[in-house]
Amino acid sequence: MHYTTGVSGRFFSAFGDAKINILAISQGSSERNISAVVLESESTRALRAVHAAFRLSQSVVRVGIVGMNEIGESLLQLLESERDKLKRTFDIDLQVCAIVCDTSSKGIVVVKDSQNKVDSITWSTYNLLTGGSMLLGAPASAILHSDTSEVDAVHCLPGDVSSILGRVFSEDNPHSVM
């Protein structure tokens, strides 16, 4: 920290961005460490926020998609095709964890299981569970190449946008997008 400008700023910004209150702070006399005391209930989120700020671990971004029209389907395909590149290049893991297929009050929600048997909902799994794309039809290759364990770990449920908020936005992960 002594020779690098902005380290403590990045450290404290990580807490602020994650909306974590710091109860006490201390800096070592050698200027090689900063310590912070937070509530135990916020400790996991705090650790992940600091690791993400300094790129010490992979940043997981939880994604929810609302509306599977032509744009929603294209977005799901794009996220799936770019996922490995984002992991390798930027150490960012995009995980599609919920999709609202229909935004009506009796819509269908596709969600991945809570045991995290799969990292992300794929386009082929979405097509298998919903009976194919509403606009383009499910390609035969999606049906032939799908992983059955992935299909078992993703479920269709009745619901709407409010029913997936808890799956996308979680306390232990500060990075989410709908």
C-alpha positions as CSV (number, residue, x, y, z in Angstrom):
1,M,0.0,0.0,0.0
2,H,2.9,2.3,0.7
3,Y,4.0,2.2,-2.9
4,T,0.7,1.8,-4.7
5,T,-1.9,4.6,-4.8
6,G,-5.6,3.8,-4.3
7,V,-5.4,0.4,-2.6
8,S,-7.2,1.5,0.6
9,G,-9.7,3.4,-1.6
10,R,-10.5,0.2,-3.6
11,F,-10.7,-1.8,-0.4
12,F,-13.3,0.5,1.2
13,S,-15.2,1.1,-2.0
14,A,-15.7,-2.6,-2.3
15,F,-17.5,-2.5,1.1
16,G,-19.5,0.5,0.1
17,D,-20.6,-0.9,-3.2
18,A,-21.7,-4.1,-1.4
19,K,-23.6,-2.0,1.2
20,I,-21.6,-3.4,4.1
21,N,-21.0,-1.4,7.2
22,I,-17.5,-1.4,8.6
23,L,-17.4,-1.5,12.4
24,A,-13.7,-1.1,12.9
25,I,-10.6,-0.7,10.7
26,S,-6.8,-1.1,11.3
27,Q,-3.8,-0.7,9.1
28,G,-0.6,-2.6,9.9
29,S,2.5,-0.5,10.7
30,S,4.4,-2.1,7.7
31,E,1.6,-0.8,5.4
32,R,1.2,-4.3,4.0
33,N,-2.3,-5.1,5.4
34,I,-5.7,-3.5,6.2
35,S,-8.1,-5.2,8.6
36,A,-11.8,-4.5,8.8
37,V,-14.4,-5.8,11.3
38,V,-17.9,-6.4,9.9
39,L,-21.0,-8.2,11.2
40,E,-20.7,-12.0,11.0
41,S,-23.9,-12.1,8.9
42,E,-22.2,-9.9,6.3
43,S,-18.7,-11.6,6.4
44,T,-19.2,-13.9,3.3
45,R,-20.5,-11.0,1.2
46,A,-17.7,-8.8,2.4
47,L,-15.0,-11.3,1.6
48,R,-16.4,-11.8,-1.9
49,A,-16.7,-8.1,-2.5
50,V,-13.0,-7.5,-1.6
51,H,-11.8,-10.5,-3.6
52,A,-13.8,-9.2,-6.6
53,A,-12.4,-5.7,-6.2
54,F,-8.8,-6.9,-6.3
55,R,-9.6,-9.8,-8.7
56,L,-8.4,-12.4,-6.2
57,S,-11.2,-14.8,-7.2
58,Q,-13.6,-15.2,-9.9
59,S,-16.5,-12.7,-10.0
60,V,-19.8,-14.4,-10.3
61,V,-22.6,-12.4,-11.9
62,R,-26.1,-13.8,-11.4
63,V,-28.4,-13.1,-14.4
64,G,-32.2,-13.1,-14.7
65,I,-33.9,-12.7,-18.0
66,V,-37.4,-11.3,-18.2
67,G,-39.3,-12.1,-21.4
68,M,-38.2,-14.7,-23.9
69,N,-39.1,-13.0,-27.1
70,E,-36.6,-12.6,-30.0
71,I,-34.4,-10.3,-27.9
72,G,-34.5,-12.5,-24.8
73,E,-33.5,-15.6,-26.8
74,S,-30.7,-13.8,-28.5
75,L,-29.4,-12.6,-25.2
76,L,-29.5,-16.1,-23.7
77,Q,-27.6,-17.4,-26.7
78,L,-25.1,-14.6,-26.5
79,L,-24.4,-15.1,-22.8
80,E,-23.9,-18.8,-23.4
81,S,-21.5,-18.3,-26.3
82,E,-19.4,-15.6,-24.6
83,R,-19.3,-17.2,-21.1
84,D,-16.1,-19.1,-21.5
85,K,-14.3,-16.1,-23.1
86,L,-15.4,-13.9,-20.2
87,K,-14.1,-16.5,-17.7
88,R,-10.7,-16.7,-19.4
89,T,-10.2,-13.1,-20.2
90,F,-11.8,-11.2,-17.3
91,D,-12.4,-13.9,-14.6
92,I,-16.1,-13.2,-14.7
93,D,-18.6,-16.0,-14.6
94,L,-22.1,-15.1,-15.9
95,Q,-24.7,-17.5,-14.5
96,V,-28.2,-17.4,-15.9
97,C,-30.1,-18.6,-12.9
98,A,-33.7,-17.6,-13.8
99,I,-35.8,-16.8,-16.8
100,V,-39.4,-15.5,-16.9
101,C,-40.8,-16.9,-20.2
102,D,-44.1,-15.1,-20.1
103,T,-44.6,-11.8,-18.2
104,S,-48.4,-12.4,-17.6
105,S,-49.7,-13.1,-14.2
106,K,-49.7,-16.9,-14.9
107,G,-46.3,-17.0,-16.6
108,I,-43.7,-19.7,-16.6
109,V,-40.4,-19.4,-14.8
110,V,-37.4,-21.5,-15.6
111,V,-35.0,-21.7,-12.7
112,K,-31.9,-23.7,-11.9
113,D,-31.9,-25.8,-8.7
114,S,-30.8,-24.5,-5.4
115,Q,-28.1,-27.2,-5.0
116,N,-26.1,-25.6,-8.0
117,K,-25.8,-28.9,-9.9
118,V,-25.5,-26.6,-13.0
119,D,-23.8,-23.3,-13.3
120,S,-26.1,-21.7,-15.8
121,I,-29.3,-22.3,-17.7
122,T,-28.4,-23.0,-21.3
123,W,-30.4,-22.2,-24.4
124,S,-30.8,-25.9,-25.3
125,T,-32.1,-26.7,-21.8
126,Y,-34.5,-23.8,-22.0
127,N,-35.8,-25.1,-25.3
128,L,-36.2,-28.7,-24.0
129,L,-38.1,-27.6,-20.9
130,T,-40.4,-25.1,-22.6
131,G,-41.1,-27.2,-25.7
132,G,-38.9,-25.1,-28.0
133,S,-38.5,-21.5,-28.9
134,M,-41.7,-19.6,-29.3
135,L,-40.2,-17.8,-32.3
136,L,-37.6,-19.9,-33.9
137,G,-38.4,-23.5,-32.9
138,A,-36.0,-25.7,-31.0
139,P,-33.1,-26.9,-33.2
140,A,-32.6,-30.6,-33.5
141,S,-29.0,-30.2,-32.3
142,A,-30.2,-28.8,-29.0
143,I,-32.2,-31.8,-28.4
144,L,-29.6,-34.3,-29.5
145,H,-26.7,-32.7,-27.6
146,S,-28.3,-31.7,-24.3
147,D,-27.0,-33.1,-21.0
148,T,-29.7,-35.0,-19.1
149,S,-28.3,-34.0,-15.7
150,E,-28.6,-30.4,-16.7
151,V,-32.2,-30.8,-17.7
152,D,-32.9,-32.5,-14.4
153,A,-31.3,-29.6,-12.5
154,V,-33.4,-26.9,-14.2
155,H,-37.2,-26.7,-13.6
156,C,-40.2,-24.9,-15.0
157,L,-42.5,-23.3,-12.4
158,P,-45.5,-21.1,-12.5
159,G,-44.6,-17.6,-11.6
160,D,-43.7,-14.1,-12.6
161,V,-40.9,-11.5,-12.1
162,S,-41.4,-11.3,-8.4
163,S,-41.0,-15.0,-7.9
164,I,-37.4,-15.0,-9.4
165,L,-36.0,-12.0,-7.5
166,G,-34.8,-14.1,-4.6
167,R,-33.0,-16.4,-7.0
168,V,-31.2,-13.7,-8.9
169,F,-30.5,-11.3,-6.0
170,S,-28.8,-13.1,-3.1
171,E,-27.1,-11.9,0.0
172,D,-23.9,-13.9,-0.7
173,N,-23.3,-12.5,-4.1
174,P,-23.1,-8.7,-4.7
175,H,-23.2,-8.9,-8.5
176,S,-26.7,-9.5,-10.1
177,V,-28.5,-8.2,-13.1
178,M,-32.0,-8.5,-14.5
